[in-house]
Amino acid sequence: MSETNIASRPFMKGLDLCELFYQEAVKPILDEHFPDVDYSAALLFYGSEVLGFDTPQSMDHDWGPRLQLFLREEDHPVYSERIDHVLRCELPREIRGYPIDMAHADAEKGTSDSGTVTHDVRILTTRCFFQHILVWDPDEELHASDWLAFSEQHLRSIASGRVFHDGLAQLEPIRARLRYYPHDVWLYMLAAQWRRIGQEEAFMGRCGQVGDDLGSRLVAARLVRDLMKLCFLMEQQYAPYIKWFGSAFAQLGCAGQLGPVLTNALRTETWQEREKHLSTAYEFVAAMHNELGITDPLPTQVSQFYDRPFVVIHADRFVDAIRERINSEEVKALPDHLGSVDQFTDSTEVLNLRQRFNRFKFIYRKE
């Protein structure tokens, strides 16, 4: 879609538009032609609008009226093509002024030569959907290695999407199961995130001490990102991928106080100033940790890094205290400090290779 077309259209949040698409266009057709077919309808998975972060700029590609339509396993081979055909024949060309085909990646025209409408209603089964996204069958038990191999972006998209109708009574129970990590998996990830901070907290000052200002800034940025990720974990919110990481962080309860401190840590010109702002941030998140009540209270004050002239929070104290509270033998058997797939890699290619997530599970087999 061209910039001119984007600017000329009104904007509404994509989730709201897609719900109107279901209520005003798709549902009446299904009620009339398939009254005896049970189904669920939702918008889950990819798209900035699923996360609630879409803006008018999002309208330029893969945005618009769309949804997933879920059928029972036994009904899908019988009805999927028939429903698709009826939708193509009877859907209006627009909904609230938005072309029905604008969300379809392959669509160039709203109608074909035969007059049918190109739409983006994906007709599938619940099992097929979750096997595609998470390489997980919702009828199966979830193990610690499953949770850790799931990308948080994918879990967040499931949690943030919207179910318009759950006639199969399948989607909402599954979303409830995936709402957040089991307690001991969460503790394992918290400890791993503190470990990341502990591994590098003294390096920002050390780089600055030897005159490597660029290196000092880089380490500071890594520490800021790790502190932000720690806050997502503490507030039990899945973190999105990097494009929306800062936007989602701004929605956390701690962001109002902590956000300006982290911004100042990135903005300052000397490593000593960075250290002051990072120290304030360390003490803030240490207090957040104590408020969780998952360990005995730990000191929240920063202190000198052994005999070196750098001030740190000594993050390994939090690592050890948290790991002591893990009771699950399955979680205890995981490799020490590795964390989830998002914690040991930030490769977009890796995190988007959903079909390979099951191969990651071997990483969590402790030798």
WOPEFEN-V894710 format. One record per residue. N is the residue number from 1. RES is the residue in three letters. OMEGA is omega as a letter, one per 30 degrees, with the letter a starting at -180 (* if undefined). Layout:
# WOPEFEN-V894710
N;RES;OMEGA + N;RES;OMEGA
This chain:
# WOPEFEN-V894710
1;MET;a + 2;SER;l + 3;GLU;a + 4;THR;a + 5;ASN;l + 6;ILE;a + 7;ALA;a + 8;SER;a + 9;ARG;l + 10;PRO;a + 11;PHE;l + 12;MET;a + 13;LYS;a + 14;GLY;l + 15;LEU;l + 16;ASP;l + 17;LEU;a + 18;CYS;l + 19;GLU;l + 20;LEU;l + 21;PHE;l + 22;TYR;a + 23;GLN;a + 24;GLU;a + 25;ALA;a + 26;VAL;a + 27;LYS;l + 28;PRO;l + 29;ILE;l + 30;LEU;l + 31;ASP;a + 32;GLU;a + 33;HIS;a + 34;PHE;a + 35;PRO;a + 36;ASP;a + 37;VAL;l + 38;ASP;a + 39;TYR;l + 40;SER;l + 41;ALA;a + 42;ALA;l + 43;LEU;a + 44;LEU;l + 45;PHE;a + 46;TYR;l + 47;GLY;l + 48;SER;a + 49;GLU;l + 50;VAL;l + 51;LEU;a + 52;GLY;a + 53;PHE;a + 54;ASP;l + 55;THR;l + 56;PRO;l + 57;GLN;a + 58;SER;a + 59;MET;a + 60;ASP;l + 61;HIS;l + 62;ASP;a + 63;TRP;l + 64;GLY;a + 65;PRO;a + 66;ARG;l + 67;LEU;l + 68;GLN;l + 69;LEU;a + 70;PHE;l + 71;LEU;l + 72;ARG;a + 73;GLU;a + 74;GLU;a + 75;ASP;a + 76;HIS;a + 77;PRO;a + 78;VAL;a + 79;TYR;a + 80;SER;a + 81;GLU;l + 82;ARG;l + 83;ILE;l + 84;ASP;a + 85;HIS;a + 86;VAL;l + 87;LEU;l + 88;ARG;a + 89;CYS;a + 90;GLU;l + 91;LEU;l + 92;PRO;l + 93;ARG;a + 94;GLU;l + 95;ILE;a + 96;ARG;l + 97;GLY;l + 98;TYR;l + 99;PRO;a + 100;ILE;a + 101;ASP;a + 102;MET;l + 103;ALA;a + 104;HIS;a + 105;ALA;a + 106;ASP;a + 107;ALA;l + 108;GLU;l + 109;LYS;a + 110;GLY;l + 111;THR;l + 112;SER;l + 113;ASP;a + 114;SER;l + 115;GLY;l + 116;THR;a + 117;VAL;l + 118;THR;a + 119;HIS;l + 120;ASP;l + 121;VAL;a + 122;ARG;a + 123;ILE;a + 124;LEU;l + 125;THR;l + 126;THR;a + 127;ARG;l + 128;CYS;a + 129;PHE;a + 130;PHE;l + 131;GLN;l + 132;HIS;a + 133;ILE;a + 134;LEU;a + 135;VAL;a + 136;TRP;l + 137;ASP;a + 138;PRO;l + 139;ASP;a + 140;GLU;l + 141;GLU;l + 142;LEU;l + 143;HIS;l + 144;ALA;a + 145;SER;l + 146;ASP;a + 147;TRP;a + 148;LEU;l + 149;ALA;l + 150;PHE;l + 151;SER;l + 152;GLU;l + 153;GLN;a + 154;HIS;l + 155;LEU;l + 156;ARG;a + 157;SER;l + 158;ILE;a + 159;ALA;a + 160;SER;a + 161;GLY;a + 162;ARG;l + 163;VAL;a + 164;PHE;a + 165;HIS;a + 166;ASP;a + 167;GLY;l + 168;LEU;a + 169;ALA;a + 170;GLN;a + 171;LEU;a + 172;GLU;l + 173;PRO;l + 174;ILE;l + 175;ARG;l + 176;ALA;l + 177;ARG;a + 178;LEU;a + 179;ARG;l + 180;TYR;a + 181;TYR;l + 182;PRO;a + 183;HIS;a + 184;ASP;l + 185;VAL;l + 186;TRP;l + 187;LEU;l + 188;TYR;a + 189;MET;l + 190;LEU;l + 191;ALA;l + 192;ALA;l + 193;GLN;l + 194;TRP;l + 195;ARG;l + 196;ARG;l + 197;ILE;a + 198;GLY;a + 199;GLN;a + 200;GLU;a + 201;GLU;l + 202;ALA;a + 203;PHE;a + 204;MET;l + 205;GLY;a + 206;ARG;l + 207;CYS;l + 208;GLY;a + 209;GLN;a + 210;VAL;l + 211;GLY;l + 212;ASP;a + 213;ASP;l + 214;LEU;l + 215;GLY;l + 216;SER;l + 217;ARG;a + 218;LEU;l + 219;VAL;l + 220;ALA;l + 221;ALA;l + 222;ARG;l + 223;LEU;l + 224;VAL;l + 225;ARG;l + 226;ASP;l + 227;LEU;l + 228;MET;l + 229;LYS;l + 230;LEU;l + 231;CYS;l + 232;PHE;a + 233;LEU;a + 234;MET;a + 235;GLU;l + 236;GLN;l + 237;GLN;l + 238;TYR;l + 239;ALA;l + 240;PRO;l + 241;TYR;a + 242;ILE;a + 243;LYS;a + 244;TRP;a + 245;PHE;a + 246;GLY;l + 247;SER;l + 248;ALA;l + 249;PHE;a + 250;ALA;l + 251;GLN;l + 252;LEU;a + 253;GLY;a + 254;CYS;a + 255;ALA;a + 256;GLY;l + 257;GLN;a + 258;LEU;a + 259;GLY;l + 260;PRO;l + 261;VAL;l + 262;LEU;l + 263;THR;l + 264;ASN;l + 265;ALA;l + 266;LEU;a + 267;ARG;a + 268;THR;a + 269;GLU;a + 270;THR;a + 271;TRP;l + 272;GLN;l + 273;GLU;l + 274;ARG;a + 275;GLU;l + 276;LYS;a + 277;HIS;l + 278;LEU;l + 279;SER;l + 280;THR;l + 281;ALA;l + 282;TYR;a + 283;GLU;l + 284;PHE;a + 285;VAL;l + 286;ALA;l + 287;ALA;l + 288;MET;l + 289;HIS;a + 290;ASN;l + 291;GLU;l + 292;LEU;l + 293;GLY;a + 294;ILE;l + 295;THR;l + 296;ASP;a + 297;PRO;l + 298;LEU;l + 299;PRO;a + 300;THR;a + 301;GLN;l + 302;VAL;l + 303;SER;a + 304;GLN;l + 305;PHE;a + 306;TYR;a + 307;ASP;a + 308;ARG;a + 309;PRO;l + 310;PHE;a + 311;VAL;a + 312;VAL;l + 313;ILE;a + 314;HIS;a + 315;ALA;a + 316;ASP;l + 317;ARG;l + 318;PHE;l + 319;VAL;a + 320;ASP;a + 321;ALA;a + 322;ILE;a + 323;ARG;l + 324;GLU;a + 325;ARG;l + 326;ILE;a + 327;ASN;a + 328;SER;l + 329;GLU;l + 330;GLU;a + 331;VAL;l + 332;LYS;a + 333;ALA;a + 334;LEU;l + 335;PRO;a + 336;ASP;l + 337;HIS;a + 338;LEU;a + 339;GLY;a + 340;SER;l + 341;VAL;l + 342;ASP;a + 343;GLN;l + 344;PHE;l + 345;THR;l + 346;ASP;l + 347;SER;l + 348;THR;a + 349;GLU;a + 350;VAL;a + 351;LEU;l + 352;ASN;l + 353;LEU;a + 354;ARG;a + 355;GLN;a + 356;ARG;a + 357;PHE;a + 358;ASN;l + 359;ARG;l + 360;PHE;a + 361;LYS;l + 362;PHE;a + 363;ILE;a + 364;TYR;l + 365;ARG;a + 366;LYS;a + 367;GLU;*
